[in-house]
Amino acid sequence: MSFLDKAKELAGQAKGKAGELAEKAGPSAAKGLDAAKSNLDKATGGKYHDQIESVSGKVEGVLKRNSSNGDSAEDDPGPGSNGSRDKGPDDPGGPKPR
């Protein structure tokens, strides 16, 4: 067995275990998201409330979609897979850093 074949086998095993762990972590991730959202909103004095809600809504949608499909995060292409990725400061045409 070549090194590459062994690496592929180990990667497959790791992917299976990661999926199992992701299933168990879903409810904890949702609780952590709510806590982080609340703390961020409090720390910024509500100044970025709409942005925080927008991002947390997207994350909650991914968590719910993955838990209802039985998919794990590594099977999900994630945001930007269809070219609709939010533009950030490093993207041409995205918001410029202040």
C-alpha positions in Angstrom: 0.0 0.0 0.0 1.5 3.3 -1.1 1.7 6.3 1.2 -1.0 8.1 -0.8 -3.4 5.2 -0.4 -2.8 5.0 3.3 -3.3 8.8 3.6 -6.6 8.5 1.7 -7.8 5.7 4.0 -6.9 7.7 7.1 -8.6 10.8 5.7 -11.8 8.8 5.1 -11.7 7.5 8.7 -11.2 11.0 10.0 -14.1 12.3 7.9 -16.4 9.7 9.4 -15.4 10.5 13.0 -15.8 14.2 12.3 -19.3 13.7 11.1 -20.2 11.8 14.3 -18.8 14.6 16.4 -20.6 17.3 14.4 -23.9 15.5 15.1 -23.3 15.6 18.8 -22.0 19.2 18.8 -25.0 20.7 17.0 -27.1 21.5 20.1 -24.1 22.9 21.9 -23.2 25.1 18.9 -26.7 26.6 18.9 -26.5 27.5 22.6 -23.0 28.9 22.1 -24.2 31.0 19.2 -27.0 32.5 21.3 -24.6 33.3 24.1 -22.1 34.9 21.7 -24.8 36.9 19.9 -26.1 38.2 23.3 -22.6 39.1 24.5 -21.6 40.8 21.2 -24.8 42.9 21.2 -24.2 43.9 24.8 -20.5 44.7 24.3 -21.3 46.9 21.3 -24.2 48.6 23.0 -26.6 47.4 20.3 -24.7 49.5 17.6 -24.3 46.4 15.4 -27.6 44.6 16.4 -28.8 44.2 12.8 -25.6 42.8 11.5 -25.3 40.4 14.5 -28.8 39.2 13.9 -28.2 38.7 10.2 -25.1 36.6 10.7 -26.6 34.6 13.5 -29.6 33.9 11.4 -27.5 32.5 8.6 -25.5 30.3 11.0 -28.7 29.0 12.6 -30.1 28.2 9.2 -27.0 26.1 8.4 -27.1 24.4 11.7 -30.8 23.5 11.3 -30.4 22.4 7.7 -27.5 20.1 8.6 -29.3 18.6 11.6 -32.5 18.0 9.6 -30.7 16.4 6.7 -28.4 14.4 8.9 -25.5 16.0 7.0 -22.3 17.0 8.6 -20.6 20.3 8.1 -17.9 18.9 5.8 -20.5 17.7 3.3 -22.0 21.2 3.1 -20.3 23.4 0.4 -21.0 26.4 2.7 -21.6 30.0 1.9 -20.1 31.1 -1.4 -20.4 27.8 -3.2 -22.8 29.2 -5.7 -21.0 32.5 -6.1 -23.2 34.5 -3.7 -20.5 35.0 -1.1 -20.7 38.1 1.0 -18.0 40.5 0.1 -15.4 41.3 2.7 -12.6 43.9 3.0 -10.2 41.7 0.9 -12.6 41.3 -2.0 -12.5 43.8 -4.8 -15.8 45.6 -4.7 -16.4 44.7 -1.1 -16.5 47.1 1.9 -13.3 49.0 2.4 -11.6 48.8 5.9 -11.8 52.0 7.9 
